[in-house]
Amino acid sequence: MIKTGPKYVDYRNLRWNATWCKRCFICVEACPQQALEITADGVIEIADLCIRCGLCERQCPDLAIELIGQTLQEQKDEKAD
């Protein structure tokens, strides 16, 4: 049996790193659902409209947005709870 490591099949979370973000807001413009919102403080909030397509992550020049994948085992554990 060949082990290939964890398989990521579902992206459940989107994380924004305020330290790395230069506030260019390219991610906001790239979002097809308009799910990224800019607050008055310059913070990017992720709305429930997000479909986790990954366009914001791919467009961000600062790598400040990251899609977090969930492994098959994590999905099984979540369903068991």
MITITI-371265 format. One record per atom (N, C-alpha, C): atom name; residue in three letters; x, y, z. Coordinates in nm, 2 decimals. Layout:
<nodes>
a->CA, r->Ala, u->X, v->Y, w->Z
...
</nodes>
This chain:
<nodes>
a->N, r->Met, u->0.08, v->-0.12, w->0.00
a->CA, r->Met, u->0.00, v->0.00, w->0.00
a->C, r->Met, u->0.09, v->0.12, w->0.00
a->N, r->Ile, u->0.06, v->0.22, w->-0.09
a->CA, r->Ile, u->0.13, v->0.34, w->-0.10
a->C, r->Ile, u->0.06, v->0.45, w->-0.02
a->N, r->Lys, u->0.13, v->0.51, w->0.07
a->CA, r->Lys, u->0.07, v->0.62, w->0.15
a->C, r->Lys, u->0.11, v->0.75, w->0.08
a->N, r->Thr, u->0.01, v->0.83, w->0.05
a->CA, r->Thr, u->0.04, v->0.96, w->-0.02
a->C, r->Thr, u->0.02, v->1.08, w->0.07
a->N, r->Gly, u->-0.01, v->1.06, w->0.19
a->CA, r->Gly, u->-0.03, v->1.17, w->0.28
a->C, r->Gly, u->-0.18, v->1.22, w->0.28
a->N, r->Pro, u->-0.21, v->1.32, w->0.36
a->CA, r->Pro, u->-0.35, v->1.37, w->0.37
a->C, r->Pro, u->-0.40, v->1.42, w->0.24
a->N, r->Lys, u->-0.52, v->1.39, w->0.21
a->CA, r->Lys, u->-0.59, v->1.44, w->0.09
a->C, r->Lys, u->-0.68, v->1.56, w->0.13
a->N, r->Tyr, u->-0.66, v->1.67, w->0.07
a->CA, r->Tyr, u->-0.75, v->1.79, w->0.10
a->C, r->Tyr, u->-0.86, v->1.79, w->-0.01
a->N, r->Val, u->-0.98, v->1.77, w->0.04
a->CA, r->Val, u->-1.09, v->1.77, w->-0.05
a->C, r->Val, u->-1.20, v->1.87, w->-0.02
a->N, r->Asp, u->-1.19, v->1.94, w->0.09
a->CA, r->Asp, u->-1.29, v->2.04, w->0.12
a->C, r->Asp, u->-1.22, v->2.16, w->0.19
a->N, r->Tyr, u->-1.25, v->2.28, w->0.14
a->CA, r->Tyr, u->-1.19, v->2.40, w->0.21
a->C, r->Tyr, u->-1.30, v->2.46, w->0.29
a->N, r->Arg, u->-1.29, v->2.45, w->0.42
a->CA, r->Arg, u->-1.39, v->2.49, w->0.52
a->C, r->Arg, u->-1.36, v->2.63, w->0.57
a->N, r->Asn, u->-1.24, v->2.67, w->0.57
a->CA, r->Asn, u->-1.21, v->2.80, w->0.63
a->C, r->Asn, u->-1.12, v->2.89, w->0.54
a->N, r->Leu, u->-1.14, v->3.01, w->0.56
a->CA, r->Leu, u->-1.06, v->3.11, w->0.48
a->C, r->Leu, u->-0.99, v->3.20, w->0.59
a->N, r->Arg, u->-0.86, v->3.22, w->0.59
a->CA, r->Arg, u->-0.80, v->3.30, w->0.69
a->C, r->Arg, u->-0.73, v->3.42, w->0.63
a->N, r->Trp, u->-0.74, v->3.53, w->0.69
a->CA, r->Trp, u->-0.68, v->3.66, w->0.65
a->C, r->Trp, u->-0.57, v->3.70, w->0.75
a->N, r->Asn, u->-0.45, v->3.72, w->0.70
a->CA, r->Asn, u->-0.34, v->3.76, w->0.79
a->C, r->Asn, u->-0.32, v->3.91, w->0.78
a->N, r->Ala, u->-0.36, v->3.98, w->0.89
a->CA, r->Ala, u->-0.35, v->4.13, w->0.89
a->C, r->Ala, u->-0.21, v->4.18, w->0.89
a->N, r->Thr, u->-0.11, v->4.10, w->0.94
a->CA, r->Thr, u->0.03, v->4.14, w->0.94
a->C, r->Thr, u->0.09, v->4.14, w->0.80
a->N, r->Trp, u->0.05, v->4.04, w->0.72
a->CA, r->Trp, u->0.11, v->4.03, w->0.59
a->C, r->Trp, u->0.04, v->4.12, w->0.48
a->N, r->Cys, u->-0.09, v->4.15, w->0.51
a->CA, r->Cys, u->-0.17, v->4.23, w->0.42
a->C, r->Cys, u->-0.12, v->4.37, w->0.40
a->N, r->Lys, u->-0.10, v->4.42, w->0.28
a->CA, r->Lys, u->-0.06, v->4.56, w->0.25
a->C, r->Lys, u->-0.18, v->4.65, w->0.22
a->N, r->Arg, u->-0.30, v->4.59, w->0.23
a->CA, r->Arg, u->-0.42, v->4.67, w->0.20
a->C, r->Arg, u->-0.43, v->4.72, w->0.06
a->N, r->Cys, u->-0.39, v->4.64, w->-0.03
a->CA, r->Cys, u->-0.41, v->4.67, w->-0.18
a->C, r->Cys, u->-0.55, v->4.64, w->-0.22
a->N, r->Phe, u->-0.62, v->4.55, w->-0.15
a->CA, r->Phe, u->-0.76, v->4.51, w->-0.18
a->C, r->Phe, u->-0.78, v->4.45, w->-0.31
a->N, r->Ile, u->-0.68, v->4.39, w->-0.37
a->CA, r->Ile, u->-0.69, v->4.31, w->-0.49
a->C, r->Ile, u->-0.79, v->4.19, w->-0.47
a->N, r->Cys, u->-0.78, v->4.13, w->-0.35
a->CA, r->Cys, u->-0.86, v->4.02, w->-0.32
a->C, r->Cys, u->-1.01, v->4.06, w->-0.32
a->N, r->Val, u->-1.04, v->4.18, w->-0.27
a->CA, r->Val, u->-1.18, v->4.22, w->-0.26
a->C, r->Val, u->-1.23, v->4.24, w->-0.41
a->N, r->Glu, u->-1.15, v->4.29, w->-0.50
a->CA, r->Glu, u->-1.19, v->4.31, w->-0.63
a->C, r->Glu, u->-1.21, v->4.17, w->-0.71
a->N, r->Ala, u->-1.13, v->4.07, w->-0.67
a->CA, r->Ala, u->-1.13, v->3.94, w->-0.73
a->C, r->Ala, u->-1.24, v->3.85, w->-0.69
a->N, r->Cys, u->-1.31, v->3.88, w->-0.58
a->CA, r->Cys, u->-1.41, v->3.79, w->-0.53
a->C, r->Cys, u->-1.54, v->3.80, w->-0.62
a->N, r->Pro, u->-1.58, v->3.69, w->-0.67
a->CA, r->Pro, u->-1.70, v->3.69, w->-0.76
a->C, r->Pro, u->-1.83, v->3.70, w->-0.68
a->N, r->Gln, u->-1.82, v->3.67, w->-0.55
a->CA, r->Gln, u->-1.94, v->3.68, w->-0.46
a->C, r->Gln, u->-1.95, v->3.81, w->-0.38
a->N, r->Gln, u->-1.85, v->3.89, w->-0.40
a->CA, r->Gln, u->-1.84, v->4.01, w->-0.32
a->C, r->Gln, u->-1.85, v->3.98, w->-0.17
a->N, r->Ala, u->-1.78, v->3.87, w->-0.13
a->CA, r->Ala, u->-1.79, v->3.83, w->0.01
a->C, r->Ala, u->-1.68, v->3.89, w->0.10
a->N, r->Leu, u->-1.59, v->3.96, w->0.05
a->CA, r->Leu, u->-1.49, v->4.02, w->0.13
a->C, r->Leu, u->-1.52, v->4.17, w->0.15
a->N, r->Glu, u->-1.53, v->4.21, w->0.28
a->CA, r->Glu, u->-1.57, v->4.34, w->0.31
a->C, r->Glu, u->-1.46, v->4.42, w->0.38
a->N, r->Ile, u->-1.45, v->4.54, w->0.35
a->CA, r->Ile, u->-1.34, v->4.63, w->0.42
a->C, r->Ile, u->-1.41, v->4.71, w->0.53
a->N, r->Thr, u->-1.36, v->4.70, w->0.65
a->CA, r->Thr, u->-1.42, v->4.78, w->0.75
a->C, r->Thr, u->-1.35, v->4.92, w->0.75
a->N, r->Ala, u->-1.40, v->5.01, w->0.84
a->CA, r->Ala, u->-1.34, v->5.14, w->0.84
a->C, r->Ala, u->-1.20, v->5.14, w->0.89
a->N, r->Asp, u->-1.16, v->5.03, w->0.97
a->CA, r->Asp, u->-1.03, v->5.02, w->1.02
a->C, r->Asp, u->-0.93, v->4.96, w->0.92
a->N, r->Gly, u->-0.98, v->4.92, w->0.80
a->CA, r->Gly, u->-0.90, v->4.86, w->0.70
a->C, r->Gly, u->-0.89, v->4.71, w->0.72
a->N, r->Val, u->-0.98, v->4.65, w->0.80
a->CA, r->Val, u->-0.97, v->4.51, w->0.82
a->C, r->Val, u->-1.06, v->4.44, w->0.72
a->N, r->Ile, u->-1.02, v->4.33, w->0.67
a->CA, r->Ile, u->-1.10, v->4.25, w->0.57
a->C, r->Ile, u->-1.18, v->4.15, w->0.65
a->N, r->Glu, u->-1.31, v->4.15, w->0.63
a->CA, r->Glu, u->-1.40, v->4.06, w->0.69
a->C, r->Glu, u->-1.45, v->3.97, w->0.58
a->N, r->Ile, u->-1.47, v->3.84, w->0.62
a->CA, r->Ile, u->-1.51, v->3.74, w->0.52
a->C, r->Ile, u->-1.66, v->3.71, w->0.56
a->N, r->Ala, u->-1.75, v->3.74, w->0.46
a->CA, r->Ala, u->-1.89, v->3.72, w->0.49
a->C, r->Ala, u->-1.93, v->3.58, w->0.45
a->N, r->Asp, u->-2.05, v->3.54, w->0.50
a->CA, r->Asp, u->-2.11, v->3.41, w->0.47
a->C, r->Asp, u->-2.13, v->3.38, w->0.32
a->N, r->Leu, u->-2.12, v->3.48, w->0.24
a->CA, r->Leu, u->-2.14, v->3.46, w->0.10
a->C, r->Leu, u->-2.03, v->3.39, w->0.03
a->N, r->Cys, u->-1.91, v->3.38, w->0.10
a->CA, r->Cys, u->-1.79, v->3.32, w->0.05
a->C, r->Cys, u->-1.82, v->3.17, w->0.00
a->N, r->Ile, u->-1.78, v->3.14, w->-0.12
a->CA, r->Ile, u->-1.80, v->3.00, w->-0.17
a->C, r->Ile, u->-1.67, v->2.93, w->-0.17
a->N, r->Arg, u->-1.56, v->2.99, w->-0.12
a->CA, r->Arg, u->-1.43, v->2.93, w->-0.11
a->C, r->Arg, u->-1.37, v->2.88, w->-0.24
a->N, r->Cys, u->-1.39, v->2.97, w->-0.34
a->CA, r->Cys, u->-1.34, v->2.94, w->-0.48
a->C, r->Cys, u->-1.19, v->2.96, w->-0.49
a->N, r->Gly, u->-1.13, v->3.04, w->-0.40
a->CA, r->Gly, u->-0.98, v->3.05, w->-0.40
a->C, r->Gly, u->-0.93, v->3.17, w->-0.48
a->N, r->Leu, u->-1.02, v->3.24, w->-0.55
a->CA, r->Leu, u->-0.97, v->3.35, w->-0.63
a->C, r->Leu, u->-0.89, v->3.46, w->-0.55
a->N, r->Cys, u->-0.94, v->3.49, w->-0.43
a->CA, r->Cys, u->-0.88, v->3.59, w->-0.35
a->C, r->Cys, u->-0.74, v->3.54, w->-0.31
a->N, r->Glu, u->-0.73, v->3.41, w->-0.28
a->CA, r->Glu, u->-0.60, v->3.36, w->-0.24
a->C, r->Glu, u->-0.50, v->3.36, w->-0.35
a->N, r->Arg, u->-0.54, v->3.33, w->-0.47
a->CA, r->Arg, u->-0.45, v->3.33, w->-0.59
a->C, r->Arg, u->-0.41, v->3.47, w->-0.63
a->N, r->Gln, u->-0.50, v->3.57, w->-0.61
a->CA, r->Gln, u->-0.47, v->3.70, w->-0.66
a->C, r->Gln, u->-0.39, v->3.79, w->-0.56
a->N, r->Cys, u->-0.39, v->3.74, w->-0.43
a->CA, r->Cys, u->-0.32, v->3.82, w->-0.33
a->C, r->Cys, u->-0.17, v->3.82, w->-0.35
a->N, r->Pro, u->-0.11, v->3.93, w->-0.38
a->CA, r->Pro, u->0.04, v->3.94, w->-0.40
a->C, r->Pro, u->0.12, v->3.92, w->-0.27
a->N, r->Asp, u->0.05, v->3.94, w->-0.15
a->CA, r->Asp, u->0.12, v->3.93, w->-0.02
a->C, r->Asp, u->0.10, v->3.80, w->0.05
a->N, r->Leu, u->0.03, v->3.70, w->-0.01
a->CA, r->Leu, u->0.00, v->3.57, w->0.05
a->C, r->Leu, u->-0.07, v->3.59, w->0.18
a->N, r->Ala, u->-0.16, v->3.69, w->0.19
a->CA, r->Ala, u->-0.22, v->3.72, w->0.32
a->C, r->Ala, u->-0.36, v->3.65, w->0.34
a->N, r->Ile, u->-0.40, v->3.58, w->0.23
a->CA, r->Ile, u->-0.53, v->3.51, w->0.24
a->C, r->Ile, u->-0.50, v->3.36, w->0.21
a->N, r->Glu, u->-0.55, v->3.27, w->0.29
a->CA, r->Glu, u->-0.52, v->3.13, w->0.28
a->C, r->Glu, u->-0.65, v->3.05, w->0.30
a->N, r->Leu, u->-0.67, v->2.96, w->0.21
a->CA, r->Leu, u->-0.78, v->2.86, w->0.22
a->C, r->Leu, u->-0.72, v->2.75, w->0.30
a->N, r->Ile, u->-0.80, v->2.71, w->0.40
a->CA, r->Ile, u->-0.75, v->2.60, w->0.49
a->C, r->Ile, u->-0.83, v->2.47, w->0.45
a->N, r->Gly, u->-0.76, v->2.37, w->0.41
a->CA, r->Gly, u->-0.82, v->2.25, w->0.37
a->C, r->Gly, u->-0.85, v->2.16, w->0.49
a->N, r->Gln, u->-0.95, v->2.07, w->0.47
a->CA, r->Gln, u->-0.99, v->1.98, w->0.58
a->C, r->Gln, u->-0.96, v->1.84, w->0.52
a->N, r->Thr, u->-0.89, v->1.76, w->0.60
a->CA, r->Thr, u->-0.86, v->1.62, w->0.55
a->C, r->Thr, u->-0.98, v->1.53, w->0.56
a->N, r->Leu, u->-0.97, v->1.42, w->0.49
a->CA, r->Leu, u->-1.08, v->1.32, w->0.50
a->C, r->Leu, u->-1.10, v->1.27, w->0.64
a->N, r->Gln, u->-0.99, v->1.26, w->0.72
a->CA, r->Gln, u->-1.00, v->1.21, w->0.86
a->C, r->Gln, u->-1.08, v->1.32, w->0.94
a->N, r->Glu, u->-1.04, v->1.44, w->0.92
a->CA, r->Glu, u->-1.11, v->1.55, w->0.99
a->C, r->Glu, u->-1.26, v->1.56, w->0.96
a->N, r->Gln, u->-1.29, v->1.53, w->0.84
a->CA, r->Gln, u->-1.43, v->1.53, w->0.80
a->C, r->Gln, u->-1.50, v->1.41, w->0.87
a->N, r->Lys, u->-1.44, v->1.30, w->0.87
a->CA, r->Lys, u->-1.50, v->1.18, w->0.94
a->C, r->Lys, u->-1.52, v->1.21, w->1.09
a->N, r->Asp, u->-1.42, v->1.27, w->1.15
a->CA, r->Asp, u->-1.43, v->1.31, w->1.29
a->C, r->Asp, u->-1.54, v->1.41, w->1.32
a->N, r->Glu, u->-1.56, v->1.50, w->1.23
a->CA, r->Glu, u->-1.66, v->1.61, w->1.24
a->C, r->Glu, u->-1.80, v->1.54, w->1.23
a->N, r->Lys, u->-1.82, v->1.45, w->1.14
a->CA, r->Lys, u->-1.95, v->1.38, w->1.12
a->C, r->Lys, u->-1.98, v->1.29, w->1.24
a->N, r->Ala, u->-1.88, v->1.24, w->1.31
a->CA, r->Ala, u->-1.90, v->1.15, w->1.42
a->C, r->Ala, u->-1.95, v->1.23, w->1.54
a->N, r->Asp, u->-1.91, v->1.35, w->1.55
a->CA, r->Asp, u->-1.95, v->1.44, w->1.67
a->C, r->Asp, u->-2.10, v->1.47, w->1.66
</nodes>
